[in-house]
Amino acid sequence: MHDTSFTELAPIYSTAAIRRVEERYLPGASPKLMERAGAAASFEALRLLAGRGGRVLIACGPGNNGGDGFVVARQLRQSGFEVVTAFVADPARLSADAGQAYNTWRNAGGEIAGDIAPGQYGLLVDAIFGIGLQRPVQGTYANWIRRMNAMGHPILAIDVPSGLDSDNGRVLGLAVRAHHTASMIALKPGLLTLDGPDCCGTVSVHDLGLNCAAVAPPDAHVAGPAAFARHLAPRQRNTHKGSHGSVAVIGGAPGMLGAALLAGRAALKIGAGRVFVGLQDAAGFPVDPAQPELMLRASLELLAHPQLSVLAVGPGLGMSDSAAALLRQALALPLPLVLDADALNLIAGNRALGDLAAARSAPTLFTPHPTEAARLLACDTATVQAARAASAQEIARRYNARVVLKGCGSIVVLPGGNWLINTSGNPGMAAAGMGDVLTGMLAGLLAQGWSADAALIGAVYLHGRAGDRLAAGGIGPCGMTAGELADAARAELNALIAHNPRAEPAA
């Protein structure tokens, strides 16, 4: 799911918020919400069946998701398809609406099987579990999920793939691997982060005619250009390099120069006017032959430069005492500060550095991957991944920082706890140096006068879109490299500026 809208950010609702919306609209809804959900899922099923035909197998669970499945079964049968439902729960324990859907299907002569039988099907429909599942899937339903995944037929999941935690994207033991997920009422966080994208396939959203915002505000939003559109303005002709800021990247310990250079190149290609790269041993590396526009300096000298707009500290910084001293000086400067990699590891291991970060008044931006986040929170990586949004929010609170928790469905946290999920990017970006490029892009946008919120969202979004551009052009996903990303990010940024309907020349 790649949101390219300049006008709005797609809302995301937690399970608790969805429940509040359902409670508000259930009593007087006509037609009933279950009928509306079944019609929406049937629409997607018919679209997936177009040109294929064949029997349809619908696995129905013991709750309202199963009731949705019986509605889909009835509607597909009315459309001329042969449909079989699998159901093993006690009908007497179904909710009123699900029970009615079950009885309507049974009374019309609909086929109900007690198991999922092998065979040729045009489509499998997962209506086993909906939102709110908290415990691992076991027993009969676990066997059903295994069989459905192994059949090799297209799978449509209703609302959420069964076995997926709708709030955080965890697989609870095992989960349906759907080709398409029809999300009812609104997007849920678990569809977009961690294992969610691998389980959901393509996601469509069906609001069922409900006004969610009238009941509860969104918990989060999908990152997109609407969050930074005001910065996507063409440059004035009468401009110079000083108009677009000066970035300093501090890192580059011996043996790790590449990380700092990747960040510097990315800052330059995203539009910063001047970029300095501070190396801890600059004497033996006077110029970057691949990007001679970069100005290489000794890190300590660079921290005293009087005309810097933004600092980025961490790429290739190392964990030495001298690295910690450089970070301490950077934390004391009244400049926007991007912290990544070893800068975060140093803060995690040194309470005094963490206190300095938390006390800063200038914007501080953290870009941890899950293991770095775990160090910052003094927990393990699994704990972070089990609650990605909450973990990122806690880092932001603890260190007075804006945060992006990187990974599949990166979590972006802004001041006040507001957060977004980024959906751009692809598996080809799981490669060394990608985080260094993100750090440089973020610093480059800040140097050009972007607000800290917009720069964080914009850098993360453009970073992913750059990876998608490379993959679409055959450069990846396998073998995509960080060094190729900056050029693609530059192209993405310029394309957005060219197509921004609200763009006006920058002042």
N, C-alpha and C positions, 0 to 999 in steps of 0.2 A: 504494500500500500504506500504509494508515493503521493503526498498531497502537494499539488502545484498551484493551489488556489492563492490568489493575492487578497481575497476578500474575507476569508474566515478560516479558523482553525477547527478541525473536527473535534467535537467533545468526546470525552471518555468518562464512563461512569463505573464506579465500583459496584460490587454485588449488593452492598447495603443500600446504595442509592437507587439501583434498579428496583430493589424490593419496595422502596418507598414510592417510586413511580407506579409500580404495579398496584400497590395498596390504594393509591389515590384513584386509579382509573378502573380497577376491576369491578366495583359494585354496579356501576351504571353503563358499562361499555356495551355498545350494540353496533355491529356484531361483537360477540365476546372476543377478548384478547386472544384466546386459544384459536378461534376461527381465523382471526387476522394473521396470527403467526403461521398457522397451517397454510393459509393462502400464499403468504410470502415465501415460505419454504417450497410450496408446490410450484410457484413461478420459477424459482431457481432450479428445481428438479426438472421441469419441462425444458428449460434452457439447456441443461446438461444432457438431457436425453435426445435433443434434436439431432436427427441424422443417425442416431444409434438404435433407438427402440430397445426392445428386450424387456424381460421381467424386471420388476423392482422389488428389492428386499428392504423392509423397514424394520430395524431393531428398536423396539419400544421398551423403555424402562418403567420403573414403578412410580414416577412422579409426573409432573406437568409436561416435562419434555416428552415423555411417552405419549401423553395425550395429544401433543402437537403432531407426533408421528401418526396417530390414528386419523387425524384430520387430513394429513398429507395423503395417507393411504386412500381415503375416501375420494379425495379430489383427483388423484391420479387415476383411480379406477374409472371415475366419471369421464376422464379424458381418453379412455380406451386402453389403458395399460393394465397388464396383468400384474397384480400386486399381492405379495405375501408379507404378513407381519409376524415377527417373532416376539413372544410375550410370555413371561413366566411368573409375573407378580400376581398377588391376590387382587382381583378386580374390586373386591369390596373395600379395599383400603385406598383406592384411588380418590383423589379430590373430586368434588362434584363435577367440575368441567371435564376433567380427564375421564371420569367414569362415564359421562354422557358421550364423549367422543368414542370411547371403547364400545359402548352398547350400540351406538349408531352404526359403527363399522361391523360389529358382529351380527346385528339384526338385518343388515343389508346383505348378509352372506359372505362378508369378507373373510379371507383365509387367515387363521391364526395358528401358527406353529409354536411348538414348545422349545424349539432350538433353531439355530442357524444352520441350514443344510447347504452343503456345497452345490454348486451349479453355475450356470451361465446367467449373468444378470447384466442389464444395461446400466444399473445404478444401485448402489447401496446407500441407505439413508440411516444415519446415526441419530436416534432419538432416545438414547439410553439415559444419560444424565445431562442436566442443564447447568446453570450457574450455581455456585455455592458449594460444590463438592469439596470436602476437606480431608477425607480419609482415602487411603489407597484402595484401588479397585481390586476386588477379589472374587473368587468363585465363578459362578456362571457368567457374570458380566465380563469378567476378565477373559474368560475363554471366548466369548463373543467378539471382544475387541481384537484378540489375537487372530481369530479366523477372518474377520473383516479386513484387517490389514494385510493378511496373507493372500487374499483372493485375487488381488490384482485388478479389481474393478474400480471405477470411479466412486468416490464416497462423498456424499453431501452431509455435513454435520449441521444439525439444527441448533442455533444459538452458540454453543461452545463444543468443541470436540470432547467426547466423553473421556474422562480421566485427566483433563487439563484443569488446573486451578484457574478460575476465571479472573482472579485478582492479581496473580503474580506470574502466571505462565509456567508454574511447576507442573511436571508430569507426576501424577500421583500413582506411582507403580508402573502403570502403562497407560497409553492414551491412543485414541483413534488418530490415524494419520489421514486427514481428510484432504480432498482435492479442492473443496470449496466449503466455506462456512458462511451460513446465513445468520448473521448476528441480529437478534431481535431487540428493538427499542433503541439501543445505542451500542457503540463500541465498548468493550471491556478491556481493562489493562492487560489481562493475561493473553489476549489474542495477539498482542503486538510486541511482547518482550520475552526473553529467555527462550523456552521451547515452543511458545505459542506460534510463531510464524512457521515452524517446521510441522506443526500439527494441523494448522488451519488451512493451508493452501491459500487460495484467493478468498478475500473476505468481502462480503456485501453487507450493508447495513439497512435494516428495515425498521423505520420508526413506528410502524403500526398506527400512524395518525396521532401519536401522543406528543404532548408538549412537555418534554422532560424538564426543561429549564424553569417551567412554572412551578415545579414541585421541588426540585433540588438543583443547585449549581453543579456543573461538571466537576469531577474530581481532578481531571487533567485534560490536556488537549494533545492532538497530534501536531508535532512540529511542522511548520511549513512557512512559505514566504510571507504570509500575512503578518507574521511576528516581526519581520524586519523589512517590510516593503518600503517604509519611509527612507531607508538608507540606500535603496536601490535606485539611485539617481545618476543620470549621466554627468560626467565631469564638465565643469566650465572650461572653455578654451583657454582662458587666461589663468593658468595655474602653473605650479612648479612643484618640484619634488618635496619641498618643505611643507607644501599644503597637505601632504598625505602621510605625514608622521614618520617617526623614526623608531624602529624596533631594535631592541637588544636581546639576543638569545644568549643565555649563560649556561654553559655545559661543557661538552667537549673535553672530558678527561682523556689522558693518553689511552689509546686503544678504543675510544668511543667517540671519535670525532664525527663519524657519519651521522649520528643522531642529531647533533647540533647543526650540521650542515643541512640535513633534510628540513629541519624546522626553519632555518634561515631562508632556504630557497622557497619554501611554501609561503612564508611571510611576504617575500618579494613578489611572487607571482600572483598573490591574492590582492596586490595593489599597494602595499606600503611604499612610501617614497624612498626611504633609506633603511637598510638592514645591516646591523652589526652582529657579528657572531663572536662571542667571548669564549676563548679557549684557555684552558688551564696551562697549556704549553704551546703558545702561539709562535715561538721562535722557529720551530721546524716546519711550520705550515703557513707560509706567507700569503697564499692565495688559493681560492677554490677554483681549479681549472675548469670545472663544469659550470660554474656560476661566478665569474670574476667580478660581477657587480657587488657581491657580498664584501663587506669590509671586516676583515679578521683582526681581532685585537686580543690582548691578554684580558682575561675576565676581570681581574681586579682593576685594571685601568678603565675598562668599559663602565663599571659601576659608578665611576666618578664623572662620566660624560654629562655635560650640562644640558644637552638638547634632546634627551630621550623622551619618547611619548609613552612607551609601554615596555615592560620587561617580561620575558619568558624564561623561566628557570627550571632546569631539570633534565633536558635531553642529553644523555651522556654525562651527567654531572658527577656520578660516582658517589661513594659513601665515605670519603676521607674527611679528616678534620678540616682540611682546607676547603672542601666542598661545603661543609656545614657553615664555615665562616662566611663564604660567599653568599649562601642563602640567608644568613642572619642579616647581612648588610642589605640585601635586596628587600627583605621584609620591612626594613626600616625606611625605605624610600617611599615618598608619597606619590607613587605611580601605579596605574593599573598593573596587576601582576598575575601572570598565568603560571601555574605550578603543575608540573607533571613528573612522572617517573621518579628519579632519585630524590627530587625535592620533596615529594610526598613521602617517600620512605624515610627521609631524614626527619621530617616532622612527626611521623608516626613513632619514631624511636627517641624523640627528644621533646619532652614536655615544654621546655622553655621556648623552643621554636614554634610549637603549636600555640602557645600563649601569645607569641608575637603575631602570628597569623590572625588569631581571633581578635586581637586588639587593633588591627589595621582599620583605617577609615577609607582609604582608597579601595577600589574594587579588587577583590581577590577571587581568582577562578581556579578551581581544582578540576583536573581531568583524569581521575583514577580509572584503571581497569579493576575488575572485581577483586583480585588479590591485593592490590594496593589499597583498595577500599577496606578490605578486611584488616589490614595493618593499621589503618587510621582509626578503625573502630575496635581494635584489640579483640577480634573474633576470627573465625575461619571463613574461607571463601564460600563454602556451602551455605553458611548463615546469611551472607550478603546476597547470594543468588536466590535464596528462598524468599527474600523480601527486598527486591531491588529498589523499589520506590522508597520504602521506609528507610533503607540503608543510606541512600543518597540524601534524603531529607535530614537524617541525623548528622551526616558529615557536614552538610550546609549549616546546620544549627550550631554544631560544636565548634566549627572553625570560622564562623561568620563569613561564609564563602558562597559563591555560586558554584554549582557542581554539575559535571556530566559524568555519570557512571556508565562507562563504555561497555559495549557488548551488543548482542542481538537485541534490538529495541533499546537503544541507549536512553537512559533516564536523565533529563535535564531539569535541575532544580534551581529556582530563582528565589530572591528574597521573599520572606513571608511564607515559604513552603509551597508556593505555586510550582507545578511541575508539568512537564511534557514528555511524550515518548517520540523518539525519532524513528521513522520507518524506512528511511532511505538507506542504501548500502546493500552489500551482498557478501557471501562467504569468502570471496576472493580477497577481501580486506583483512582476513585473519592472517596477516603477514607482518614480519618485523618492520618497524619504522613507521607504520601507519599512524600511531599515536603521536610521533614526532611531527608528522605533517599536520595533524590536527592542531597541535600546539602552535605551530608557526602560522597557520591560517587564522586562528583565534587572535593571536597577537597582531597580525596584519590588519584585521578588521578593526580592532580597538584603536590602532594607530591612526586609522583614517577617520576617526571620530564617531564610530558606531557606539551606541550605548552598550554597557556591559551585558544587559539582558539580550539585546538583539545580536550582539557579536557571538555570544555563546550559542544561541539557537541557530544563527546563520552559519557559523563555522561547522557545527555538527551536521546540519542538514546538507550543506554544500559538500562536505567531506564525503558523505554517503552518496550523494548524487554524482560526484566525480567517479567514485567506484562503479556506479551503475553505468555511467557513460563509457568507461573503459570496457566493462563486460559486454555491453551492447555492441561495441566495436570489435569484439573478438580478442581483446587484451584481458583475458581472464574469463571466468573466475580463477581457474588454475593458473598459477604463475604470475598473477598480478603483483607488481612491486610498488613499494611506497614511493620510489623515485619517479614513477610514472603518474602519480596522482595529482601533483601540483598543477601540471599543465591542464588536466581535465577539470580541476576545480576552477581554474581561471576561465575556462570556456563556459562552465556552468554559471559563474557569477555574471559574466558579460551577457550571456543569453537571458538571464533573469532581468538584468537592467534594460535590455533592449525590448523586452516584452512586458515590462511593468506598466499597466495602464495608468497608474497614478504618478509615474515618475516625472519629476521636474528637475531642472539643473540644480546641482548642489550649490549652496551659497558659498 
